[in-house]
């Protein structure tokens, strides 16, 4: 019984296969119109999107399928800003779009060098009265914190300085070390006061100041300054450094020895500059008058305090 069922199933399967081959032979196109079953599977014309995509309706036409397909799309309108104007709301305080901005206005920087005569004019009757005409060089940088109108700025400055003043013929009674014992290497005795003349005074140190600048011919910020401008400023600060004196013994004028000390003090200054924009920089030059009070202990037991007056010529760039 089982064998008969298997043979009957094989005959039915073979008949179905033969029918399918008779209707669609290899290489033969489907008849037109297609069978009803195929027409139901692939209907002509647009068909709705499959469920679950979240989209309904007919899919959008391909690019170029309609003459005015691109014209129907929304466009973005660009606003043209007139030449020479800036959007203060977008650029921030002071209208500075290209650099750092402080609490009220933009921040700019400058590098400078200064040089000129330096005189030790007072502060102590000993050191100030024993020096002559000298010369100072200085270099450093400043930060300018501009106001919103760009015609004034608070300033902060750091610089390094070097100055030398020649000595005179005045005799100074200064402590001097005694020679060493060649056997033990110890000093023969305590320091003794001996007469010396001053050969020269050398100073080097760090200056730091804060101040205020005013631009006298319009805005001074880079990009706003268009022609020659002038600027006046004042500042106050301090310094910290070293001082060295070269002393010549009265009894042995062919020899000298050096004494060192730390120096610190305060200084006040005023300056005037003329400037003009050159490419991406502002170039400036001017003069500066500087007065300082300084403390040292370089010629004990005499007073090493002094005051100096410096008249400096300045040149630099701002960016």
C-alpha angles and dihedrals in degrees: 000000000000093000091054091054092051093050092048091053092051091052092051092049092050092051093053092050092050091052092052092050091050092054100044114024120185113279093016118124121232113266117258119267095034121237117281092252092055092046089056092050094048110027118190121248129028117332129199120263116261117270119261096043095096091233128106136188132031118335114253116266120260119262109282095017091112126040094228099033094121094042091062092058119095116257132211118238117218118211115219114219113214115250115268095022129107132199104242093194092055097039098045131229113349093014093267110155098163107049147030118304126211129205094285108010145354125302122230134180138215139191120210145176126205134190136168148112120321125198129190098217108168148317095122129030093224109051097029093051094050100056135082138203114320142179134234134200124190138175135180149112140273136204117215118203102200126209119236093267092049094227098107137030143187111234137209119190140188123184145160121229139191126189136175128194124185123231132239139214097274114125117232123194102218135167112262130188119246120237121268126255105253091217103045099023090227125127113268091229145332123302115287132204111250133170117259139169120222116250097181148323123231123193131184131168154117123289124200126182144165123207151140130261128197123199109217101195106045135292115353100195118116109264093026098059107084106170142004114331135178130215137195126195147166131203143177129204147121144256140220125194148105134292128201130190126197109213125195116206113235089220093052112031092175092066136057140177134206134234125195134199142163117257131198136165150129131276140193126203145175127197142184124202138181117208145174136186116257113183109302093348140068111225118204140178133179149123134284132197115203131183125186144180116214137184127208142148098215100130107037134215085025122071114270095189118118146167123224134200117202128187106195135185112219133205131167151122133259125208 
